[in-house]
């Protein structure tokens, strides 16, 4: 019995050492890679949160010089009345001037695209020694942008309205239910036809007088060939028009995964400590 207890104690001590080491490592990783996460779908408006006061304290509003960057390029810059935007973000990004003085340096991105996915970092440029400028890191935000997914059911002769979601949608392709081939349905700039009509104001495309052969999958693509939306269409007799948006299961962020790992390790550690305590009595 004593030999068994000794083995149990040795095994538990070994696991305790391993788990404590894991907790330290995950804690260090979490603090080193800590950032905020924002999730959106194509065409929406997103806010990447940022406040400079916790980092810099009180700064005169006239001295605010904010920069937003990705790891590879500059995105936006605002200093006084001057503003600069990267070409790919032109007309889509802003930091409201009226909020900047109170500490809010959040970046607003309109008509967000799949290609906008990535990490963004904000900086405040302040005066340094000998009239030099110093750039102070403020906030890191991870943006994840996903496409739209939905299922629609219509009867023969009814119309299918495809939401294009964004002015950057340039193409619609179709794959029949029993086919492996993708066919072009519409390209930006195409003239309206008897069965296809692009709304003059809204980002919508209508396919008129549906037939059974129209049943299948429709994809809306942007100028980079990335999916803006995917629509599964069913065409059935006596069908009532139905549109169901698919609820997407977004992948976990690094922070969420690290937190769950730490919680699991803590739970196991608690059980082992209790077992270790019992074996000593």
N, C-alpha and C positions, 0 to 999 in steps of 0.2 A: 504493500500500500504506500509505503514511504517512497519507494522508487517511482511509482506512478505519479505521486504528488510532485516529486522533484522534476520529472519530465514535463508535467503540466506547467510548473512555475517557469522552467527554462523557455518553454514554447511561448508562454504569455509574455515574458520579458522581451523575447525576441520580437514579437508582434508589436509590443508597446514602442520599442525603439524605432521600428519601421514606420509605424503610424505617426509618431511624433515628428519624425523626419519629414514625412509626407505633408503633414500640416504646416510645418515651417516653410517647406518649398512652395506649396500652393499659396500660402499667405504672401510670400515674397513675390511670386509671379503675379498674383492678383493686384497687389499694390503697385507693382511696376507697370502693369499693362492696363491700369484702371482708366476707363473712359466711359462716356455716356453713349447709349445706343438709341437710334431713331429708325423706325421702320415705316415704310410708305409704299404706295402703289403708283404706277406710272400715271402722270398727268395731275397728280395732287400737288398741294402746296405744303412744304415742310418747314419746320423751324429747328435749326441746330442751336440749342441753348448755350448761352455764354454770358458770364458776368465778370467784369474786370475788377470790381471793388474788393473782393476777397484776396486778390493777389496784389493790388496796387494801392488800396486805400482810397483816399480822396484825391482826385485829380481834376483840375479845372477843365470843364467841357471843351473849351477852345483848344486844349492841348491833346484831345483824344485823336489818336492816329491808329486805326484798327486794321489788321490784316488777317485774311483767311487764306489758308493754303491746304493743298493735299501733299502727300509725301513727294510728289513729282512736279507740281506746278502751282503757281499763284492762281487764286480764284477771284479774290475781291480785295479792294483796298479803299479806305475812306479816311481822308484827313482834311479837316475844315470843310470847305465847300467843294473840294476836289474828290472825284471818285473814279475808280478804275475797275473794269470787269474783264475777265478772260473771255476770249472770243466765243468759246463753246457755251459760256454762261450768259452771254450778252442779253440784257433785257429780262433775265430770270432771277438775278440775285440782288439782295439789298440788305443793309443794316439800317433800320430806321434812325434818322438823325435825332428825332425828338426823344428817343429813349436812351441814346448813347450816353448823354451826360449824367443820367441817373444810374449808370452802371450796366445797362443791358446792351450787350454787343452781339446778340443772337443774329445768326445769318438766316435769312429767309430765302428759300429756293422755290420758285414757282414752276409749274409744269415739269415736275421732276421726271427724269428719265432713268432707264436701266443703267445707262452708262455713267450716271452720277453716283452709283454705288461706290463706297470707299470710305477712307478715314480723312477727316478734316480737322485742321488745327488752327486755333486763333492766337494772335499775338497783338500786343500793344507796343507801339514804338514810342519810347520816352527819351528825354534828354539824358545823356550820360556825361561823364567827365570831359573837360576840354571841348565842349560844344559837340561832342560825338553823339550819335544816336544809338540807343540800345534797344534791342527787341526782346520783350518779355513774354514768355509762353503763358497762355491763360487757360485754354481748354482744348481737349481732344474729343471729337464726336465721331462715332461710326454710323454711317448712313447705309441702310440696306433698302433697295428698291425692287419690288416684285411686280410681275405682270398680273393682269386680271384674268380670272378663270370663271366660266359660267356654263350652265346647261340651259338650252332653250328647246321647247316643244311647240310645234305649230301644225296646223292642218294644211292640206293641199289648198293652194289658192290664197293663203294668207301671206303677209309680208314679214320678212326678217329685218330688223333694224340692228345693225352692227355699230356699237359704240367704238369710235376710233380713239377716243380719250385724249388725244394730244395732236397738235398741229404737226408734230414730227412723224406721225404715221404716214407712210408713203405707199404701202402695198398690202393687199389682202390675198392670201393663198387658201386653197381648198383641197382637202383630201377626202374622197368618197369613203363611205363606210367599209366597202369591200375592196379598197384600192390602197396601194402603197405609194402612189404617185401624187406629188403636190402640183396643183395647177394654179396659174395666176387668175384671179377673179377681177382685181381692180388695181390700178396704179394711179398715184397722185397726178392730177392733170388730165386724166381721161374724161372725155365728154360723157354726159349722161346718156343712157340707152333705154330701150323699152323695159328692161328688167332691172337695171342698175341706176340708182340716183343718189348722188352725193348732196347732202343738205348744204344750201348756200351759206349758212351762218354757223351751224353747229357741226362738231366733228362726228358726223354720223353718216353711214352708208346703208341704204335700203335695198334689199334684194326682193323684188316684187314677184307675186304669184308663184309661191313655192311649189316645187314638184318633189316627188319621192326621190328623184335622182339628186336633189340638192342636200339630201341627208348626209351628214358627216362632220368633219372638223374644219373650222375656219380659224385662221391665225392672222392677226393684224401685226405687221412688222414695221419697225422704224427704219431710218435711213442706213443704219448699221446692220440691218438684218436681224435685230433682236426682237423677241416677241413682246408686243405691247399687251395683247390679250389673246386668249384661246377660248373659242365657243364651240361646244358640242351641240349639234342640231339634230333633233329628231322630227321627222315629218310623218304624221300618222292621221288616218281618217278619224273624223269626229274628235280631234284633239283640241282642247282649250288652250289658248295661248298661255305659255308658262315660261318664266325666266327665273332661274335659281342661280344665285352667285355662290360659287364654291368658297368655303371658308378655308383659307390656307393655313397650313401648319408651318410657321416660320421656324427656321433652325435656331438653336440656342446660340446666344452670344458667348464669347470667351468668359466674360464675367459670370454669367448664369451657370455655365458648366463648372467653373472653379468653385462657385458658392455651393453647388450641389455636392461636389466632390468633398469639400471641406466638411459639410454637414454630415455626410455619410461616414467619413473618417472619425468625426467626433462621436457619432453614435456608437460605432464599433469600439472606439477607445473607452467610452463610458462602460460598455458591457464588460470589456476585458479588465478594467480597473476593479469592477465589482467582483468578477471571478477571482482575481488575484487576491482581493481582500478576504474572500471566503476561504481560499486555500490556506491562508495564513492563520486561520482560527479553527 
